[in-house]
């Protein structure tokens, strides 16, 4: 955001007007990083779901009611 808009308090100019290609590459790398992180979370969730399905719950079974 500093590269896009600059900071008047620190007297930093907008850098994306000077380094256009650099700003595009940074934006692309941030987008790819976010997609990779979301993919990793999805794979971890699917893996955890499959792992927990292999082992039964260690909780005691719920009590049954007899309607006699």
Secondary structure, 3 states (H helix, E strand, C coil): CHHHHCECCCCECCCCCCCHHHHHHHHHHHHHHHHHHHHHHHHHHHHHHHHHHHCCCCCCCCCCCCCC
